[in-house]
Amino acid sequence: MLLVALTGSIATGKTVVAAVFKELGCYISFSDTIAHELILPQNPAWKKIISRFGNKILNQDQTINRNKLGNLIFSNKEERQFLNSLLHPLVMERKIKL
């Protein structure tokens, strides 16, 4: 089996290329989708994120407000590194299981 990782900056056509691969019969796994699942309420990553950033980033339904979290991590390199070091290994672990 050939495994291909499609990477790139925002708005560079990754989704378009992934759609072409899917039409060709390839299985597609989006890291963003996995990351969003990992930060759902009560998941271990969710708990660590709330422990670090506090309840101020929560919506009323206890989901993480990604806009609020984004404002915090994109303005602070240390906080961005924390989040990346937490989520990236978990995303890769989940992808390996696929």
N, C-alpha and C positions, 0 to 999 in steps of 0.2 A: 504494500500500500504506500502510496506517495502522500506525504503530508506537506501542505503548503501553508505558510503563514503570510497573510496579507496585511501589511502595515502601512501607515502613512499619516500625515497630518490631517487636520480637519479639512473637509471639503476638497479632497484630492481624488475622489472617484472610487473609493474602496467598495462602497455599496453597489455601484454599477458593475464593477468587476466581479464581485461576489454573485450578483444576479446572473451574470454570464456563466460563471462556473456552475451555478445551480442548474441552469438550463442544460448544461452538458452532463448533468447527473452527479455532480459532486455533492458531498455532504458539507454543509456550511454551519459553522459554529461561531457565533458572535461573542467576543469577550465582554462587550458592554452588557449584553443580556445576562451573562453569568454574573458579572459584578453587581448588576441591579438586584438579582436574586439573593446574592450574598449579604446585601445590606437590608434585607427585609426585617421587620421587627422580630426580636428575640433570637435571631441568628447570632452565633458567636462574634462575627465581624461587626454586626450592628451594635452589640453590647460594648465592644472595644471602642467603636467610633463615638458612641454616646458618652462613654467614660472619659474620652479625650476632649470632646467638644461641648458636652453638656446638652441639656434638654432644649436649649435655644435653637437647635437645628431641626427640631421635630415638628411635624405637622400634627394636627389634632388627632389623627388616626395612628399616631406613633411611628409613621414612616418618616424616613429622613427626607428633609426638604433639600433636594440636590442643589437648588440655586443658592440657598444659604450656606451649605457646605462648600460649594464651589467658590463663593466669595471669600471664605476663610482660607481655603487651600491655595487658591491662585494668587493670593496676596501675601502668602507666607511660605517660603521654600521649605522650611522645616516641617510645617504641618502637611504640605503636599508629599514630602518624602515619607512621613509617617503613614499617610493613607496608602501611598503606592506600595510601601514595604508590607503593609497589612494585606492588601487586596491582591496584588500581583501573584504571590505564591498560591493563594487560594484559588484564583482563576485558573492558573496553570494546572493545579492539582485536579480541578474539576474537568478541565479539557482532556487530561490524560485518561481519565476514567471513561470519556466518551468513546 
